[in-house]
Amino acid sequence: MINGSLYLMTVLIWGTTWFAIALQTGDVPAMVSVFYRFAIAACLLIGILKFSGKLQSIKRRDHLFCLLQGVCVFCLNFLCFYSANHYINSGLESVLFSMSVVFNAINGVIFLGQRITYRLAFASLIGILGIVCLFWENLLANNFETATLIGIGLCLLGTYGFSIGNIISARHQKRGLDVLSTNAYAMLYGALTMLFIMLVTRTHFTLETTVSYIGALFYLAVFGSVIGFGAYFALVGRIGTGAAAYATILFPLVALSISTLFEGYIWTGTAMVGLVLILSGNIVMFVKLKTRLKPRPKPIIH
């Protein structure tokens, strides 16, 4: 029940953040928007944990891993995706982010000694095939132009950074560290790293004072970052990196639903096939069929 709630929360929140990121694409540089987002999220989360007495004190070595997690997830990952939004649409970004299923499974085997189960492999295969079908028309329409390839490359790089962050979060939880506390430290380090990059590249602070930009920033900082990452990394600790990443397979469905309502997305035949495949993969991953066997009669001893 708890796993299902965390999974649903992650899908619904992160599935809507892609549209919010698109609303932030404009005059404000990508790294500035990423800095704003995680500076706000880190201050908010640290403040809440400190006020409630739940901010966990961790060792210097653990802080170094939080720094690495912050660089991979809350800096590199989002800098890549915010930048990629200039080249490809948010729906396609969410599809490429779903490759974290593959990256997490591979990195789980390399770094955590996890094994790829037949259930996970089959579900991931069905899900990835569904993604291809879901966006087949978009891929053909873009015709793999240079701008599209740049966008795809940035998304895959960002996704791999996110996957490394998953491994680090799993490491934190194996050591008994609190998810929210390590997230708070990692977000702070990610924001500071982004600030350093801005200073080195002499990127100017700008702020778009429109309702859409400010509203999207608030949603991304509070729901997309504090709540979304808290739910997701808790899920990583409970069911593993590979199974938790399967939640990203459903992100495109939420993103496309929003696109259908607000951007006029048109569902094609192949997109519908993709929808069925993705949902089927989800069922394979999380529904366990129980078969009841009749007990064997005990032998009669004479």
VOGU-3710 file (C-alpha; in Angstrom, 3 decimals, decimal comma):
1> mingslylmt> 0,000/0,000/0,000  2,802/2,408/0,933  4,812/1,481/-2,172  1,758/2,048/-4,365  1,100/5,456/-2,817  4,725/6,548/-3,266  4,695/5,268/-6,834  1,450/7,066/-7,725  2,627/10,282/-6,084  5,896/10,186/-8,026
11> vliwgttwfa> 4,174/9,572/-11,364  1,552/12,297/-10,947  3,938/14,963/-9,641  6,867/14,333/-11,943  4,587/13,691/-14,898  3,376/17,294/-14,619  6,766/18,927/-14,039  7,702/18,674/-17,726  5,040/21,190/-18,670  6,174/23,439/-15,812
21> ialqtgdvpa> 9,768/23,274/-17,090  8,506/24,263/-20,549  6,832/27,312/-18,976  10,247/28,381/-17,653  11,902/28,222/-21,066  12,395/31,774/-22,281  14,496/34,807/-21,373  15,874/33,379/-18,114  18,996/31,204/-18,720  18,526/27,514/-17,918
31> mvsvfyrfai> 21,159/27,436/-15,174  19,567/30,430/-13,447  16,160/28,736/-13,397  17,736/25,537/-12,034  19,539/27,546/-9,333  16,338/29,315/-8,283  14,460/26,025/-8,107  16,875/24,132/-5,882  17,955/27,087/-3,767  14,297/27,555/-2,810
41> aaclligilk> 13,737/23,799/-2,368  16,873/23,354/-0,229  16,102/26,321/2,041  12,496/25,177/2,443  13,346/21,548/3,188  16,234/22,335/5,541  14,079/24,904/7,343  11,202/22,459/7,842  13,489/19,649/9,024  15,445/21,960/11,326
51> fsgklqsikr> 12,293/23,453/12,835  10,787/20,002/13,439  14,034/18,628/14,844  14,267/15,973/12,115  17,337/17,245/10,245  19,795/14,375/10,613  23,443/15,150/11,328  25,660/13,081/9,028  29,381/12,349/8,791  31,831/14,161/6,510
61> rdhlfcllqg> 32,078/11,166/4,154  28,290/11,119/3,803  28,338/14,839/3,030  30,772/14,115/0,188  28,313/11,593/-1,249  25,526/14,172/-0,862  27,714/16,604/-2,794  28,132/14,044/-5,574  24,394/13,353/-5,557  23,677/17,097/-5,736
71> vcvfclnflc> 26,024/17,556/-8,695  24,572/14,568/-10,589  20,852/15,064/-9,870  20,170/18,639/-8,797  22,712/20,277/-11,094  23,810/18,283/-14,168  20,523/16,421/-14,651  18,286/19,471/-14,655  20,719/21,749/-16,464  20,668/19,230/-19,322
81> fysanhyins> 16,865/18,952/-19,383  16,205/22,682/-19,089  18,688/23,288/-21,928  17,227/20,474/-24,051  13,832/22,170/-23,932  15,177/24,670/-26,469  15,616/21,824/-28,986  12,817/19,323/-28,334  9,391/19,434/-26,697  8,703/18,510/-23,096
91> glesvlfsms> 6,820/15,332/-24,052  9,815/13,900/-25,884  12,024/14,881/-22,939  9,854/12,838/-20,601  10,174/9,861/-22,948  13,964/10,017/-22,976  13,984/10,369/-19,197  12,249/6,997/-19,079  15,556/5,464/-20,153  16,488/5,730/-16,478
101> vvfnaingvi> 14,863/2,281/-16,194  17,713/0,865/-18,256  20,430/3,015/-16,681  19,256/2,205/-13,147  19,174/-1,520/-13,828  22,690/-1,445/-15,297  24,113/0,780/-12,562  22,364/-1,318/-9,913  24,211/-4,376/-11,193  27,547/-2,517/-11,408
111> flgqrityrl> 27,504/-0,581/-8,142  25,039/-2,369/-5,856  25,382/-5,985/-6,897  21,673/-6,160/-7,733  20,394/-8,685/-10,227  18,082/-8,016/-13,138  15,015/-10,187/-12,658  13,051/-11,612/-15,560  10,027/-9,605/-14,429  11,961/-6,308/-14,491
121> afasligilg> 13,623/-7,085/-17,828  10,332/-8,066/-19,483  8,421/-5,107/-18,047  11,170/-2,696/-19,100  11,218/-4,133/-22,619  7,456/-3,755/-22,985  7,624/-0,229/-21,593  10,426/0,883/-23,900  8,624/-0,585/-26,925  5,553/1,335/-25,806
131> ivclfwenll> 7,573/4,550/-25,629  8,852/4,052/-29,183  5,302/3,516/-30,446  3,978/6,423/-28,405  6,379/8,897/-30,007  6,998/7,240/-33,354  5,223/9,992/-35,299  7,194/12,685/-33,421  10,486/10,992/-34,188  9,623/10,785/-37,878
141> annfetatli> 8,448/14,404/-37,953  11,712/15,660/-36,407  13,648/13,595/-38,960  16,608/13,448/-36,543  17,862/16,945/-37,357  20,977/18,330/-35,626  18,932/20,285/-33,090  16,927/17,173/-32,264  20,088/15,104/-31,804  21,523/17,762/-29,466
151> giglcllgty> 18,316/17,673/-27,432  18,355/13,874/-27,284  22,020/13,836/-26,246  21,417/16,350/-23,443  18,445/14,339/-22,168  20,379/11,058/-22,117  23,308/12,724/-20,325  20,952/14,222/-17,760  19,184/10,895/-17,313  22,464/9,121/-16,615
161> gfsigniisa> 23,284/11,745/-13,992  19,892/11,092/-12,421  20,617/7,354/-12,419  23,919/7,852/-10,579  21,999/9,906/-8,025  19,653/6,936/-7,558  22,602/4,699/-6,710  23,894/7,231/-4,177  20,446/7,531/-2,565  20,258/3,738/-2,257
171> rhqkrgldvl> 23,698/3,872/-0,612  22,463/6,508/1,858  19,479/4,414/2,882  21,529/1,237/3,288  23,599/3,204/5,812  20,419/4,189/7,660  20,484/7,847/6,595  17,244/9,809/6,421  15,934/10,361/2,876  14,677/13,905/3,436
181> stnayamlyg> 17,862/15,012/5,207  20,164/13,671/2,495  17,887/15,210/-0,149  18,098/18,574/1,628  21,897/18,504/1,753  22,146/17,303/-1,867  19,790/20,045/-3,106  21,831/22,653/-1,258  25,072/21,351/-2,785  23,444/21,186/-6,220
191> altmlfimlv> 22,296/24,809/-5,960  25,743/25,951/-4,772  27,410/24,056/-7,633  25,085/25,745/-10,105  25,875/29,127/-8,521  29,591/28,414/-8,963  29,050/27,573/-12,648  27,070/30,791/-13,093  29,876/32,853/-11,544  32,544/31,154/-13,679
201> trthftlett> 30,535/31,621/-16,882  29,490/35,152/-15,828  25,829/34,344/-16,260  23,663/37,226/-15,076  20,813/36,803/-12,625  17,505/37,532/-14,321  13,946/36,884/-13,223  10,810/36,722/-15,312  8,009/38,182/-13,223  5,158/36,642/-15,191
211> vsyigalfyl> 2,524/34,546/-13,428  3,433/31,477/-15,513  7,147/31,634/-14,665  6,736/32,346/-10,940  3,936/29,786/-10,634  6,004/27,133/-12,422  9,023/27,937/-10,222  6,970/27,511/-7,046  5,446/24,240/-8,276  8,818/22,825/-9,340
221> avfgsvigfg> 10,540/23,820/-6,096  7,876/22,598/-3,679  6,063/19,750/-5,411  8,547/18,673/-8,080  11,603/18,852/-5,801  10,771/18,610/-2,083  7,766/16,265/-2,317  8,542/14,487/-5,596  12,146/13,558/-4,804  11,205/12,633/-1,246
231> ayfalvgrig> 8,620/10,150/-2,522  10,826/8,779/-5,297  13,983/8,217/-3,266  11,895/6,625/-0,502  10,606/4,263/-3,186  14,198/3,537/-4,276  15,031/2,450/-0,745  11,968/0,204/-0,477  11,862/-1,587/-3,851  15,277/-0,939/-5,461
241> tgaaayatil> 16,576/1,372/-8,176  15,396/-0,704/-11,142  11,793/-1,168/-10,060  11,473/2,412/-8,774  12,695/3,820/-12,085  9,830/2,073/-13,837  7,687/4,950/-12,578  9,393/7,050/-15,242  7,784/4,855/-17,901  4,424/6,407/-16,980
251> fplvalsist> 5,640/10,027/-17,070  4,983/10,388/-20,813  1,341/9,399/-20,295  0,810/12,231/-17,814  2,839/14,645/-19,947  0,846/13,742/-23,046  -2,455/14,086/-21,211  -1,489/17,643/-20,298  -0,311/18,237/-23,852  -3,652/16,965/-25,156
261> lfegyiwtgt> -5,546/19,426/-22,954  -3,348/22,498/-23,383  -1,213/21,997/-26,497  -3,558/20,159/-28,861  -1,681/16,866/-28,983  -3,373/14,415/-31,389  -3,406/10,710/-30,559  -2,457/8,433/-33,467  -2,907/4,685/-33,913  0,712/3,933/-32,979
271> amvglvlils> 0,397/6,201/-29,936  -2,584/4,192/-28,738  -0,600/0,955/-29,188  2,170/2,542/-27,141  -0,308/3,423/-24,406  -1,493/-0,199/-24,184  2,095/-1,513/-24,103  3,148/0,879/-21,339  0,163/-0,010/-19,182  0,787/-3,714/-19,837
281> gnivmfvklk> 4,398/-3,355/-18,739  3,217/-1,613/-15,596  0,900/-4,533/-14,803  3,715/-7,040/-15,388  5,976/-5,107/-13,013  3,662/-4,632/-10,077  0,823/-7,173/-10,199  1,807/-10,493/-8,725  -0,414/-13,366/-9,763  -1,045/-15,753/-6,926
291> trlkprpkpi> -1,890/-19,344/-7,696  -3,390/-21,471/-5,005  -2,215/-25,024/-5,025  -4,231/-27,711/-3,393  -2,285/-29,242/-0,531  -1,064/-32,740/-1,141  -2,822/-35,354/0,932  -0,666/-36,666/3,731  0,370/-40,251/3,240  -1,447/-42,700/5,439
301> ih> 0,932/-44,590/7,647  -0,266/-48,075/8,541
//
